[in-house]
Amino acid sequence: MEPRLVVSSSGEIFLELPDGARIQVPKMKHDVVFVLVSSISRQYAGCEYRIHLDYRRGREIRREMIDGVIEHARHLNEKIVDLDLEVKPGQKCPVLINVGLDGVTYFNHAMRSRWIMKLKDLRIAKEPAILYVHDNVPVLAQPDIVVFENGKCSTIIEIKTTSRDPRIISRAEELQAALYGYILAELGMPPRNVVLVKTRRGSSERVLDIVDRIVELADRGRDMYTRDLVVYRVKVDKEKLSSIIKWALDYWLYRRNPTARPGNSCRSCQHVRSCPFSHTYPLGR
């Protein structure tokens, strides 16, 4: 049986594990029932207060967000199933998939259909659902591709798309891939390679079609930079990543307030005009 979240008659959330263990999930901010690795990477490498406001006020859907999801699905040859394309750009909607009963439903569906232990006999597992538990908090990792060789993890491939120069890699993008590598290693499936692939939207190649080439490059210790495609090997610093996870979960567990990092990143933030920390951003531009 795969891991699953269950709700008691009194509303408490429990995580049931395949070995029969039953863990009570602690009460977390914004009524989240699990934490996403992508959130942890943006908390640490971006502005955590931005995430805080996303949950409190909702997030505006922008055209580039929809374009990014469609392009990302193309690289995996997947249909769009988790995005409501009827939402018009400019409208606000609930931001994420991990809140309340909706979060329980999403988590359980992901584990039923994509739990990594069900996919490890495949050579290429697309978007496997990986559970890591820290401080009784379920942390959900969903890397884009995990390549297996004889049932062992060979390479993690995380895909990012952009309409700009793919050679510009953000700290959050690199950290997200590194966290996937760390979590799999902690679960006894250490990957040989962790690779971030960043591609320009509209390019002719699909990442799914060049997996062998990516793995070969990584095994040879090489990166690749072209106008439309970057293959970048990511280092996994276990000690640092462990402390980052603990720091990030302290926010969700009410142990500290969100950390604001106002500055140049305010330029692209949807909350810039209402955020109490955005005073360093020149609003007149």
C-alpha positions in Angstrom: 0.0 0.0 0.0 1.2 3.5 -0.8 1.4 6.3 1.8 -1.8 8.2 2.3 -3.3 11.0 4.3 -6.5 10.4 6.3 -8.8 12.7 8.1 -10.2 11.7 11.5 -13.8 12.4 12.6 -12.4 15.3 14.6 -10.6 16.8 11.7 -7.1 15.8 12.5 -4.8 14.7 9.7 -2.8 11.5 9.8 -0.1 10.1 7.5 -0.4 6.3 7.1 2.8 4.6 5.8 3.2 1.3 4.1 4.9 -0.2 7.1 1.8 0.4 9.2 3.1 3.5 11.0 0.6 6.2 11.6 1.9 9.8 12.1 -0.2 12.8 13.1 0.5 15.7 10.8 1.0 18.9 12.9 -1.2 21.9 12.4 0.5 24.1 9.8 0.1 27.7 8.5 -2.5 28.3 5.9 -4.1 24.9 6.6 -1.5 23.1 4.4 -1.4 19.4 4.9 2.0 18.8 3.2 4.8 21.0 2.0 6.2 21.1 -1.5 9.9 21.0 -2.3 9.3 23.8 -4.8 8.0 26.0 -2.0 11.1 25.2 0.2 13.4 26.3 -2.7 11.5 29.5 -3.2 11.4 30.2 0.5 15.2 30.0 0.9 16.4 31.4 -2.4 13.7 33.9 -3.0 11.4 36.0 -0.9 9.5 34.0 1.7 7.1 36.8 2.4 5.9 36.6 -1.2 4.9 33.0 -0.6 3.2 34.1 2.6 1.1 36.6 0.7 0.3 34.1 -2.1 -1.4 32.0 0.5 -3.1 34.8 2.3 -4.3 36.8 -0.8 -4.2 34.4 -3.7 -2.1 34.6 -6.8 -3.0 36.3 -10.0 -2.9 34.1 -13.1 -0.7 35.6 -15.8 -0.4 34.6 -19.4 3.3 33.5 -19.0 2.3 31.1 -16.2 -0.2 29.3 -18.5 2.4 29.3 -21.3 5.0 27.9 -19.0 2.7 25.0 -17.9 1.8 24.1 -21.5 5.4 24.2 -22.6 6.5 22.1 -19.6 3.9 19.5 -20.4 5.1 19.3 -24.0 8.6 18.3 -22.9 7.1 15.4 -21.0 4.5 14.6 -23.6 1.8 15.0 -21.1 -1.7 16.4 -21.3 -2.6 19.4 -19.1 -4.7 17.9 -16.2 -3.9 20.1 -13.2 -4.5 23.6 -14.6 -7.8 25.1 -15.2 -7.2 26.9 -18.5 -10.6 28.6 -18.2 -9.0 30.9 -15.6 -8.5 34.2 -17.4 -5.2 36.1 -17.1 -5.6 38.8 -14.5 -7.9 36.8 -12.2 -6.8 35.6 -8.8 -7.2 32.0 -7.7 -6.1 29.7 -4.9 -2.4 29.3 -5.3 -1.5 25.8 -4.6 -2.6 22.2 -4.2 -1.7 21.4 -0.6 -4.4 23.1 1.5 -7.1 21.4 3.5 -9.2 18.6 2.0 -8.2 19.5 -1.5 -4.6 18.9 -0.4 -5.5 15.5 1.1 -7.1 14.5 -2.2 -4.2 15.7 -4.3 -1.6 13.9 -2.1 -3.5 10.6 -2.1 -4.1 10.7 -5.9 -0.4 11.5 -6.5 0.7 8.5 -4.3 -1.8 6.2 -5.9 -0.8 7.0 -9.4 2.8 8.1 -9.2 4.4 6.9 -6.0 8.0 6.3 -6.9 8.1 2.8 -5.5 5.4 1.9 -8.1 7.5 3.4 -10.9 11.0 2.1 -10.1 10.7 -0.8 -12.5 10.4 1.7 -15.4 13.5 3.1 -17.0 12.0 6.6 -17.2 9.6 7.7 -14.4 7.8 11.0 -15.2 6.9 13.2 -12.3 7.2 10.5 -9.6 5.6 11.4 -6.2 8.3 11.1 -3.5 7.5 11.3 0.2 10.0 12.6 2.7 8.9 13.1 6.4 10.7 15.6 8.6 9.3 16.6 12.0 6.1 14.7 11.2 5.6 17.0 8.2 5.0 15.2 4.8 7.3 16.8 2.3 6.3 16.1 -1.3 9.0 16.0 -4.0 7.9 15.7 -7.7 10.9 15.9 -10.0 10.1 15.9 -13.6 12.1 12.8 -14.6 13.9 10.1 -12.7 15.9 7.7 -14.8 16.4 4.2 -13.3 18.9 1.5 -14.2 18.2 -2.0 -12.9 15.8 -0.5 -10.3 18.4 1.9 -9.0 18.2 5.7 -9.4 20.6 6.9 -12.1 19.7 10.5 -12.9 17.2 13.2 -11.7 16.3 15.6 -14.5 14.4 18.8 -13.5 13.0 20.8 -16.3 12.6 24.6 -16.4 11.3 26.6 -19.3 11.8 30.3 -20.1 11.0 32.9 -22.8 14.4 34.5 -22.1 18.0 33.3 -22.0 18.1 29.7 -20.6 21.7 30.2 -19.6 20.5 32.3 -16.7 19.8 29.8 -13.9 18.3 31.1 -10.6 19.3 30.0 -7.1 15.8 28.7 -6.5 15.9 26.5 -9.7 19.2 25.0 -8.7 18.2 24.5 -5.1 15.0 22.7 -6.1 16.9 20.1 -8.1 19.5 19.7 -5.3 16.7 19.1 -2.8 15.3 16.3 -5.0 18.7 14.7 -5.0 19.1 15.0 -1.3 15.7 13.5 -0.5 16.2 10.5 -2.8 19.5 9.9 -1.1 18.0 10.1 2.3 15.4 7.5 1.2 18.1 5.1 0.2 18.0 5.8 -3.5 21.0 8.1 -4.1 21.1 9.4 -7.7 24.3 9.3 -9.7 23.5 12.6 -11.3 21.2 15.5 -10.5 20.7 17.6 -13.7 18.8 20.9 -14.3 17.7 21.2 -17.9 16.5 24.7 -18.9 15.0 25.3 -22.3 13.7 28.2 -24.3 10.0 28.0 -24.9 9.2 27.2 -28.5 12.5 25.3 -29.1 12.2 22.2 -31.4 13.7 19.6 -29.0 11.7 17.9 -26.2 13.6 16.9 -23.1 11.9 13.5 -23.0 13.4 12.7 -26.4 17.0 13.5 -25.3 17.1 11.7 -21.9 19.9 9.4 -23.0 22.0 12.3 -24.2 21.5 14.1 -21.0 22.5 11.1 -18.9 25.6 10.6 -21.0 26.7 14.2 -20.6 26.2 14.0 -16.8 28.1 10.7 -16.6 31.0 12.3 -18.5 30.9 15.2 -16.0 29.9 17.7 -18.7 27.4 20.6 -18.9 26.0 21.9 -22.1 25.1 25.5 -23.1 23.4 26.4 -26.3 21.1 29.3 -27.3 17.9 27.2 -26.6 19.0 24.5 -24.2 21.1 24.2 -21.0 22.1 21.0 -19.3 23.6 21.8 -15.9 24.8 19.4 -13.3 23.8 20.3 -9.8 25.8 19.6 -6.6 24.1 18.1 -3.6 25.5 19.4 -0.3 23.7 17.2 2.3 24.6 19.1 5.4 23.4 22.5 3.9 20.3 21.0 2.4 19.3 19.4 5.7 19.5 22.7 7.5 17.5 24.4 4.7 14.6 22.0 5.0 14.5 22.5 8.8 14.6 26.3 8.4 11.8 26.2 5.8 9.6 24.0 7.9 9.9 26.2 10.9 7.8 28.8 9.0 5.0 26.3 8.3 5.1 25.0 11.9 4.5 28.5 13.4 8.0 28.6 14.8 8.9 31.9 13.1 7.5 34.6 11.0 8.1 34.8 7.2 11.4 36.3 6.1 11.1 39.2 3.7 13.9 40.0 1.2 12.8 43.2 -0.6 14.9 44.3 -3.5 15.2 43.7 -7.2 12.8 40.7 -7.0 10.0 43.1 -6.0 9.9 44.1 -9.7 8.1 40.9 -10.7 6.1 40.4 -7.5 2.3 40.6 -7.8 2.1 41.9 -4.2 4.5 44.8 -4.6 2.0 47.6 -4.1 0.5 46.1 -0.9 3.5 44.4 0.7 4.7 46.2 3.8 8.4 45.4 2.9 8.5 46.5 -0.7 9.6 50.1 0.2 13.0 49.6 -1.5 11.3 49.0 -4.9 10.7 52.3 -6.9 7.0 52.0 -7.6 7.1 54.8 -10.1 8.8 52.7 -12.8 
